[in-house]
């Protein structure tokens, strides 16, 4: 949904496009056998090819090609059976070759679609223009010495997928939803881990503003934004900056900018380059890449169930709301955990427990799903005790807390603490009779038409039973006795 900026001279609309750089999951780099391991000592994962030693030739990594095709299939994009690697010429201190091997005119993946999951269960399609493969540059380090910069070439040559959206996004919230969905799809596919804090996924943020319905304005590009929060912050900052310039009679320069998080601003790096500035030409060291359709078809056969069809299945087969289904399928591990909990059980009850107490305990403890002391089997066992009437929903929360602290099963905790629900009508009736006898005034009020007081009697009965009385049986007996 478009976000309108209320300017001094009227309304303005944001137009946003993202170029997401996603590091391909592979053991070695795009054109060399050097390791892609994160966190190695500086300049440890560098081959002679990466360092651009004379006479060294690139050799294309087949696994990286497969990963790009899988990603394209995951967003229902056209897979181009013919693609070409180009040299993109520019100078960076951490780019040993003096050029980057990329794809411009003939990318490996063509147009596709990402479906955004928005608030209230709404969805919206955003177009993807292309996905191309390219090699990453190294890293310049400026904060280790007051007079010198250092170069780490570990990332040089690491395979990236540049995923270029169409200018279809209209708000920071949509941009955040787009990146989350793209990351979710790639994690399901196993093509990119999406760990933005490690640099394996980042975005160049293109922003322009216009009067609603008018032609696109001049855009700026903010480079290498490495978190969803910062992407959204960049859009807000840059859109407001452009509106202020335009309303004061100025013009927008098409340029590359950088986010300054500390000062909540962006500042210019250089004027925006066009393709001719990079002097693109086909890389003479690499033949055009030609794929067989059978190669693509084989990869398509092995794709997992992705977030969107899984969400639809959770809604249609399990009866979940669009919101609940969207939350549960956002991460593959979470979806698998939920399905294990829900198997053979009430799916809505399972969803409530996974999204409520379980997620709450994970967040509070700072644990990942893999480190949870309560397994899917353990949580399912707790739900079974609720469903068969062994414990009440209130007691279940107490049991869950004990499970989280001790790692014991729900059944063992219920036995140890004597928490089984009382469903014996005789025992419950005796408790209720005593409460009725001790509270004649409230009894008269109920019989006089104040039915809300029945809830008070239920509470008193639950309190007297230590929370163990079966609420359904309590309500049934009270209504009969209070008439």
N, C-alpha and C positions, 0 to 999 in steps of 0.2 A: 504494500500500500504506500503510495507516494506521501512523503513528508513535506509539508509546505513550510517554507521559511517566511515569516511575517517581516518583511522589510519596511523601511520608512516610506518607500514609494509603491508598495504593493506586495503581492505574493510572488515567491520564487520557488522553483522546483529543482531538486537535486537530480543529477544524472550520473550514475556510478557504474564503472566497470572495473573488474578485478583481474589482475594477472597473478595467479597463484603458482608459486614455484614449489613443487612437491618432490622431495628426494625419493628416488626409486629405492625400494627395498631390494638390495642385491648384495652379495658378498664382496664383489669387486666393482671397480669403477666402469664408466661407460666405454672407455677405449683402452683400458689397461687392466692388468691383474692385481693392482694395488688394493689393499683392504679399504673398506668403507667404515671400519669400526669407529664409533664415536668415543671421544675422550682419550684417544692415544696421545702420547707425547708429541709436541709440535714437530712437523716435518718427518714423522715416523712412517706415515702411509703414503709414500711418494715413490713412484717408479720413474725410470728414465723417460718414459713417454710423458708422464705428468710434468716433469721438470723441463720438457722441451729440449732434451739433449739432441744434438745434430744426428740426423739419420734415423731417428726413432719414428715409427709409423703407428697410427692408431688401428686397433682391431676391435670391431664392434662386438659388444657383449650381448649375446642372444637373449639372456634372461631379462635384460633391460627392455628389449624390444617386446618381449612377451608381457611384461608388466604394463607397458604403455598401451598395448592392445587390450589387455584386461580392463584397464581403467576406462578406455573408450567404450568398451562393451557395457561397462557398469553404468554409464550415463546414456546408453542407447545412441551412441554416436556412430557416424560413418567411419569405417576403418579403411584407410587408403592403402591399397595394395602396392602402390608405387609412392615412394617418398625419397627425398634428397637431403643430404647433409650439406650445409653451407658454412662458409667461414664468415664470421661477423668480426670485423677488424676494429679494435680499439685498444688503447693502452691503459692498463692498470698495473701498479707495482706488483700485485699478487696474481697476475695473469702471465705466466712465463712465455707462452707462445706469442703473445701480442695479438691473439685472436681467440674467439670462442667458437667451437664447433656447435652449430645449432641448426634449426630448420626454419626457413622463412616461407618460400614459395610453395613447397610441397611437404606439408607436415604429415606425420604418420596417422593422425586422427583428425577427422573433420568435425562437422557440427553435431552437437548433442544437446541434452536437456538435463537440468537439475531442478527437482521439485522442492520448493521451500516449504518447511513446516512452520507456520506462523501461529501467533496467539489465537486461542479460541478454536483450534483445530483447523483453521483455514490453510489452504495451500496455494502456491503460485509457481508457475513455470518460469525459469530463467534460462536463456539460451547460452550455450557454450560455442564459441566461434571455432576453436581448434585446440588440440593438444599437440605440442611438439617436444621432441627429445633434445636436450642440450647438456653440455658439461658445465659444472659449477666452476667458479673462480676460487682462489684461495682466500685467506683472511689477513688483512692488515691490522696490526695491533699497535695502538698509539698510547696506551696508558701504562706501559711497563718502564718507561724511561723518559726523563724530561726533555731529552734532546734527540732521541732516536725512535724510529718506528721499526717494528719487527714484522716478518712475513712468515705465516704458517701455511704450507701448501698441502696440508692433509686433505682439505676439501677439494682441491684442484682436480678436476676430471670426474668428480662424483656425478652420477646420472641424475638429472632433473627432468621432471615433466612440467612444462609451462602450460598451465590451463588458463586459457584466455576467455573470459566471459564476454557476452555481448553487453552493450550499455543498457541493460534491462533493469538494473537495480535502482530503487528510488528512495531509499532511506538507510541510515546506519543499521537499523534493526534487520532489514532485509539482507544487507551485506553480511551481518553476523550470522544470520540463518543460513545463508549460502555457503559460507566457509565451514560452518558446523556440519552441514549436510555433505559437502564434498569430502571433508575429512572422514565422516562416518562411512561413506561409500568406499573410500580407499582403504580404511581399516578393515572393513568386511572382506574386501578383495585381497588384502595382504600386499597391496602395492606401494603404500606409504604409511609410515607409523603416525604421521600427523603431529609429532612432538615439536610444537612450535618453540618451546623453550630451548631445544637443542638445535634449532635452525633447520630442521628437516621439512618445515613448511612455513612459508612466509609469503607476503603478497605485496605487489605494487598496486597502489590505490589510485585509480583515475577518477577525478571529480570535475564536473562542470555544473553550472547553474543556468537556468533559463526561466522565462515567464512560462507558466503552464500552457502547454500546447504549441509553443513556438519551436523554432529550429534549435538544435543543440548549440550550446555555447562553446567557448574555448576551454579545453581541459588542461589540468595539471596532473602530474604523476608523482605521487609520494612513494619513494623507494623503500623496499625491504622492511615492511612493517611486520613484526613477528608475534603478534597476539591478536585474538579477536577483539579484545577490549581496545587495543590501540588502533586497529582498523576502524572501528566505529568512532573512536575519538578523532582520528585523522579526518574522517568525512565531515563530522560536525565542525571542526576547526576550519577546514579548507572551504567548505560551502559558505560559512559565515564571512570568512575573509573575502571571498570573491563577491558576495552580495554587497558588502560594504564598499569595495572598490567600484563596482558598477553603479551603485547608487550615488557615488560621489563624482560620476562622470568619467571614470578611468576605464582602462581596458585590461583584460586578463592576458598575461604573457603565457604562452605555451612553454612550460618549463618542467624540469625535474626538481622535486623538493624533498625535504627530509623532515620527519617528525621530531620535534623537541618536546619530549614528554615532560621534563621538569618545568618548562615554562608554558606548556599548553599552547604551543604554536607550531607552525611549519616554517621552514626557511629555505630559500632557493639554493640548489646545488649547481645547476647549469641549465642552459637553454635546452629544450627538448629536441633530441636528435630524431631525424627521419631515417628511413631505410638507406637512402643514398649516402648518408653520413658514415655509415658503417662499411660501405663498399662490399656488400654481400656478393659472394660468388660461390659456385659449387665447390665443395672441398675436393681438391684433386687427389687426396690420399684415400678417399672412400668412394666406392661405387654406389650408384643409386640402390636403395633398398627395395627389393621386389619380394612381396609375400604371395603365397598361394592361398586361395580361399579356404582350402582344407586346413591350413595352419590356423586360420582365424576360427574356423568352425570347431576345431578340437579344443581351443581355449574356451570358447563359449560354452561347450558342454560341461566344463568343470567349474563354472562360476557358482558361488554359493547363493543362497536366497538372500537378496539384498534388502536394505531397510524399507523401501517403499512397498514391495510385495509382502514382506513380513508384517508390516503395519496393517495392510489390508486384511491379511489373514487373521491377525489378532482381533480386528474389529468384527469381521464376518463370522469367524468360527468360534471365537472365545467370548464375543459379546462385550469387548472393552470399548471405552470411549475413544474418540480420535486422539484426544489429548494424552490419555494414559498409554495408548499404543505407541504414540510418537515418542514419549519419554522412554519407554521400555526398549524400543528398537534402536535408540540413538547410538548405543555401543553394542557391538556383537556379543561381548562377554556378558553384558547385562541381560540381553535378550535370551541368551542360552541359559543363564541362571534362572530367569523368570520361568522359562518353559519347563525346566527341571522341577521347579517348585510347583507349578500349576498342573503338571501331568497327572491326570486322573482326579483332579480336585476342582473346587470352585475357582475358576480363573479370576473372577472379580475380587474375591477374598484374597487370593494369592497376590494379585496386583496391588491391593491396598497395603498388604504387609510388606511387600518388596519396596514399594515407593514410599511408604510411611516409616515404620519403625526400623526396618533394615537399612534403608538409605540414610535415615537420621543417625543411626549408630555408626555407620561408615564415616559420615561427614564429621561427627563429633570426635571420633577416635583418630581421624586422619589416615585411616587404612584404605588400601586398595581392595577391590573385590577378591583378588587372589589371596589376600592375607586375612580375610574375614574368619573369625573364630566360629561363626555359624554357617554351615554349609547349606546348599540347596536342599539336600536330603533332611538336614536338621530342621530347617524352617518349614519344610513340607510336613514333617512329623508334628510340629507344633500346630499347624493348621488342621491336621487330622484330629487332634485332641479337641479343637474348638468345634469342628464339624460333627463329631460323634457325641458331643455333649459332656465330654469328660471334664472340661474346664470352660469357664466363661471367657468372653472377650477381654474383660477387665483383668482377670487372673492371668490370661495369656500374656499380657504386657509385662507383668511381674516375672513370669516364667522366661520370657524372651531376654529380659535384662540379666537374669541368672545364667541363661545359656551363653550370653555374650561374655560375661565375666569368667565363667568356669569352663566353657567348651563342652559341657555335659549335654546329653539329649534332653528334650522336653519331657519325655516319659519318666526318666530317672529323677528329674527335679520335682515333678508333680508327686511322685511316690515319696521322695525324701521329705518333702515339706508338707505332705498331706493336703494337697491343694485340689483334690478331686471335687468336682461340682456336686452339690447335693441335689439329686432329682427325686429323691424319695418324698412323695406327696405327704406322707404322714409326718415326717420330720419338719418339713416346711410349714405344714398346717399348724403344727404345735407352736412354732415361732410366731406365725401370724396371729394365732388366737391370743397369745400373750400381748402382742403389740396392740391389737384391737381392744383388749380388756383395759389396757393402761392408758388409752387415748380416746375416751368416749366423745369428747368434744369434736375431735377431727372426724370421728365416725359419723356423727350427726351431720356435719357439714357436707360430707360426701353424699350421704343419703338425701340431703336437702338439695342436691344438684351440683355441688362443687366437685366435678370429676377431676379437676387438676390435682386435687389432694391425693388421688390414688398414687401419683408419682412419689409423693412424700412417704406413703406406706411402703412402696417398693424400696425406696432408699433405706428406710428403717429396717426392713427385712434383710436386705443385703448386708447392712452394717451388722445386724445381730448374728448373721451366719458367717461373718468374716469374708464376705464376698463370694462365698461358695454356692449359695442357693441358685438354682437354675432360674434365670429371669423369666423365661416363658412360663414355667410352672408357677412362679410367684404371682405373675399377672393374672393367670387363670384362676388361682385360688382366691386372690383378693377381690376380683370382680364378682365371683360367686358369693363371697361372704359379705361384701359391702353392698351388693345389690344395686 
